[in-house]
Amino acid sequence: MNRDVDQECVERICAILRDERIGQGISQQRLAELAGISRTGLRHIEALDASPTLYNVLRIARALQVDLSEALGPAER
C-alpha cells in the first residue's frame, strides 16, 4: 500500500467513528470515558490532527459498538 491509500483508510475510519458518535448522540467526553482514552486525544483523532493507534481505534469502535471490517477494505476510487 502506498501512503495515500493508508492515509485515506485512516481518514475514513476516523470519519466513521466520528459520525457514529454524533449519530448516537454521545459527547466526546462520554465516548472518551467509555473508550478509556483522553477527550483531547479523541478530539485530535476526530479532527485528523493525529493518527490513532490501532489499539485506540479498537477501543473507540468497541465503545460505540461499531464493526469496522467494511471500513478496513480498499479505498473507493
N, C-alpha and C positions, 0 to 999 in steps of 0.2 A: 504494500500500500504506500501511496505517497502521502506527503504531509497534508496536502489539500484535502484529500479524501478523509484522512484521520481527523482533521480539524472539523470537517463537515459533520462527521459522525458525532463528535463531542458536542458540537453546537446543537445538533438535532436532539440528542439525549437531554441536554440541559433545557431545551425548549419544551420537550415533552414533560419533563418533571415540573417545570415552572407552570405550564398550562394546566397540568393535573392539580397542582396545589391550589391554583386560583379557582379552578372548576369545583374543587371540593370545599372552597371557602375557608381554607386553612391559612393562618397568618405565617409569615416567615418564622416568627419567634416560636410558634407552636410546632411547626414542622421541624425546626432545628432541635427542639426538645425531644420530639418523638424519634428523630434520627440519631440523636446523641452527638450532634455537631454544633458549632457556634453559629449564631444568627448571622454574624458578619461573614463567616465562611460560606454560608448558604447564599447570602446576598451576592457575594462575588461570583459564585458558581452560576446563579441565575442571570447575572449581568454579563457573563462571559469574560469577566475580569481575571478569572483564574480557571485553570483546567482542573477538574476534580479528580481525585484518586478513584480508582475502581471501587475501593472499599467504601468511600463516601457515597458514590453513585448507588451502590447496592443498599446502603443504609437508608438513603432517601427514598429509593424505589420501594423498599420494604415498608417503610413508614407510610407511604402513600398507597400501598397495595397495588403497585403497578408492575406489569410484566414487560420488561424491556427487550424481549427477544426480537420483536419486529424492528425496533429502533436500531439494533445492532447489525442489521442486514446492510447490504450495499447501498450507497447513496443513490438516490434517484437522479437521473440525468435528463 
